[in-house]
Amino acid sequence: MNLKYSLFCLLSFLSGTLPAQYSFNHQPFDSLLQTYVNEQGLVEYKAIKEQHDLLGKYLDLLEKVDPLKFENWSKAEKLAFWINAYNAITIEGIIRHYPIDYGNLVSRVRFPKNSIRQIGGFWDHVFIKVMGRDITLNQIEHEILREKFKEPRIHAVLVCAAIGCPLLENRAFFPENWNLVLIRQIKIL
């Protein structure tokens, strides 16, 4: 285990900042990432599509979160929630279109045939509900994570599933690790 991560967990525990119980269960997404994402951040989309149970369970959890209870979560819990939601919704959007084929003529010329860019309006399309309401990836990124949390490092962990994007971690974000992962990702970029 990473020494910095171990020290952070120990210090957080001693200072009482780690909650005894999380407000949200990220375990289904964590299991999915550990199973279908390798160390290089490459995702086995075909396998996820064939075995949609873990992702489906996690997406159901996202939809059922009570917005009033969410408001009482810590900043770390909210950030972990939205980062994981963004990445899970991205995976869902891709597997709904998998295998990705050529889009329109302009996309065919500009991007590889299996590129996420072949899916027209990907970041403005609603794939699932979060907290009972329709939401797009652009809304999560721009209206929630950038505007409400003012976290400039967020782009290091929001995965757009393209070669030029940050690598997808093969672990979910949790309240106690989101900041360390951001720091690590920025060093990689």
C-alpha positions as CSV (number, residue, x, y, z in Angstrom):
1,M,0.0,0.0,0.0
2,N,1.2,3.5,-0.8
3,L,2.9,5.1,2.2
4,K,1.4,8.5,1.7
5,Y,-2.1,7.0,1.4
6,S,-1.6,5.0,4.6
7,L,-0.4,8.0,6.5
8,F,-3.3,10.1,5.2
9,C,-5.8,7.4,6.3
10,L,-4.1,7.2,9.7
11,L,-4.0,10.9,10.3
12,S,-7.6,11.3,9.1
13,F,-8.7,8.6,11.4
14,L,-6.9,10.1,14.4
15,S,-8.3,13.5,13.7
16,G,-11.8,12.1,13.4
17,T,-12.4,13.3,9.8
18,L,-13.2,9.9,8.3
19,P,-16.8,9.0,8.7
20,A,-17.6,5.7,10.5
21,Q,-19.9,4.9,7.6
22,Y,-20.1,6.5,4.1
23,S,-23.3,8.2,3.0
24,F,-23.1,6.4,-0.3
25,N,-22.0,2.9,-1.4
26,H,-19.4,3.2,-4.1
27,Q,-18.5,-0.5,-3.8
28,P,-20.4,-1.7,-6.9
29,F,-18.5,0.8,-9.0
30,D,-15.2,0.0,-7.3
31,S,-15.7,-3.7,-8.1
32,L,-16.5,-2.9,-11.7
33,L,-13.4,-0.8,-12.1
34,Q,-11.2,-3.4,-10.5
35,T,-12.6,-6.1,-12.7
36,Y,-12.8,-4.3,-16.1
37,V,-10.2,-1.6,-16.0
38,N,-6.5,-2.4,-16.3
39,E,-3.5,-0.6,-14.8
40,Q,-3.1,1.5,-18.0
41,G,-6.7,2.8,-17.6
42,L,-8.0,0.7,-20.5
43,V,-11.7,-0.4,-20.2
44,E,-13.1,-3.7,-21.3
45,Y,-16.4,-2.2,-22.6
46,K,-17.6,-5.3,-24.3
47,A,-17.3,-7.3,-21.1
48,I,-19.1,-4.6,-19.1
49,K,-21.9,-4.5,-21.7
50,E,-22.3,-8.3,-21.4
51,Q,-22.1,-8.2,-17.6
52,H,-24.0,-5.0,-16.9
53,D,-25.1,-6.0,-13.3
54,L,-22.4,-4.1,-11.4
55,L,-22.8,-0.9,-13.4
56,G,-26.6,-1.2,-13.5
57,K,-26.7,-1.6,-9.7
58,Y,-24.4,1.5,-9.2
59,L,-26.5,3.6,-11.6
60,D,-29.6,2.7,-9.7
61,L,-28.0,3.8,-6.5
62,L,-27.1,7.2,-8.1
63,E,-30.7,7.7,-9.2
64,K,-32.1,6.9,-5.7
65,V,-30.0,9.4,-3.7
66,D,-32.2,11.7,-1.7
67,P,-31.2,15.3,-2.6
68,L,-32.1,16.6,0.9
69,K,-29.8,14.0,2.6
70,F,-27.1,14.7,0.0
71,E,-26.9,18.3,1.2
72,N,-25.8,17.1,4.6
73,W,-22.8,15.1,3.2
74,S,-19.3,16.4,3.6
75,K,-17.5,18.1,0.7
76,A,-15.3,15.0,0.3
77,E,-18.3,12.7,0.1
78,K,-20.0,15.0,-2.5
79,L,-16.8,15.2,-4.6
80,A,-16.3,11.5,-4.5
81,F,-19.9,11.0,-5.5
82,W,-19.9,13.4,-8.5
83,I,-16.5,12.2,-9.8
84,N,-17.7,8.5,-9.7
85,A,-21.0,9.5,-11.1
86,Y,-19.4,11.3,-14.1
87,N,-17.1,8.3,-14.8
88,A,-19.8,5.7,-14.4
89,I,-22.2,7.7,-16.7
90,T,-19.4,8.0,-19.3
91,I,-19.0,4.2,-19.3
92,E,-22.8,3.7,-19.5
93,G,-23.0,6.1,-22.5
94,I,-20.3,4.2,-24.3
95,I,-21.7,0.7,-23.7
96,R,-25.1,1.9,-24.9
97,H,-23.4,2.7,-28.2
98,Y,-20.9,-0.2,-28.2
99,P,-19.4,-1.1,-30.5
100,I,-18.9,2.5,-31.6
101,D,-19.3,2.9,-35.3
102,Y,-18.8,5.8,-37.7
103,G,-20.9,8.9,-36.9
104,N,-21.6,11.6,-39.4
105,L,-19.4,12.6,-42.3
106,V,-17.5,15.3,-40.3
107,S,-16.8,12.9,-37.5
108,R,-15.6,10.2,-39.9
109,V,-13.0,12.6,-41.2
110,R,-11.9,14.1,-37.9
111,F,-11.9,11.1,-35.5
112,P,-11.0,7.3,-35.5
113,K,-14.0,5.0,-36.2
114,N,-14.2,3.8,-32.6
115,S,-13.8,7.2,-31.0
116,I,-16.3,8.5,-28.4
117,R,-16.5,11.6,-30.7
118,Q,-18.5,9.4,-33.2
119,I,-21.4,9.5,-30.7
120,G,-23.1,12.8,-31.5
121,G,-23.9,15.1,-28.5
122,F,-22.4,12.6,-26.1
123,W,-21.8,15.1,-23.3
124,D,-25.2,16.7,-23.7
125,H,-27.2,13.5,-23.8
126,V,-29.0,12.1,-20.7
127,F,-28.0,8.5,-20.1
128,I,-29.4,8.1,-16.6
129,K,-31.0,10.1,-13.8
130,V,-29.0,11.2,-10.7
131,M,-31.0,12.0,-7.6
132,G,-34.2,11.4,-9.5
133,R,-33.5,14.0,-12.2
134,D,-32.1,14.0,-15.7
135,I,-28.5,15.2,-15.9
136,T,-25.8,15.3,-18.5
137,L,-22.1,14.9,-18.3
138,N,-21.6,18.6,-19.2
139,Q,-24.0,19.6,-16.3
140,I,-22.0,17.5,-13.8
141,E,-18.7,18.9,-15.0
142,H,-19.5,22.5,-15.5
143,E,-22.5,23.3,-13.3
144,I,-21.6,21.1,-10.4
145,L,-18.0,20.2,-10.1
146,R,-16.5,23.4,-11.6
147,E,-19.0,26.0,-10.5
148,K,-20.1,24.7,-7.1
149,F,-16.9,23.1,-5.8
150,K,-14.4,25.4,-7.5
151,E,-12.0,22.5,-7.9
152,P,-9.5,23.4,-10.7
153,R,-7.9,19.9,-10.6
154,I,-11.1,18.1,-11.5
155,H,-10.1,17.6,-15.1
156,A,-7.4,15.2,-14.0
157,V,-10.0,12.6,-12.9
158,L,-13.0,13.2,-15.2
159,V,-12.6,10.6,-17.9
160,C,-13.9,11.4,-21.3
161,A,-12.9,8.0,-22.7
162,A,-10.6,9.4,-25.4
163,I,-6.8,8.9,-25.9
164,G,-6.1,12.5,-24.8
165,C,-8.1,12.2,-21.6
166,P,-6.8,11.3,-18.1
167,L,-6.6,7.6,-17.5
168,L,-9.5,6.0,-15.7
169,E,-8.5,4.8,-12.3
170,N,-9.1,1.1,-11.6
171,R,-10.6,2.0,-8.2
172,A,-13.5,4.2,-7.3
173,F,-13.1,7.5,-5.5
174,F,-14.0,7.5,-1.8
175,P,-14.2,10.5,0.6
176,E,-10.8,9.7,2.1
177,N,-8.9,9.3,-1.2
178,W,-10.2,11.7,-3.8
179,N,-7.6,14.4,-3.0
180,L,-4.7,12.0,-3.1
181,V,-5.8,10.6,-6.4
182,L,-6.1,14.2,-7.8
183,I,-2.6,14.9,-6.7
184,R,-1.3,11.7,-8.2
185,Q,-3.1,12.3,-11.5
186,I,-1.8,15.8,-11.9
187,K,1.8,14.5,-11.4
188,I,1.1,11.9,-14.2
189,L,-0.3,14.6,-16.6
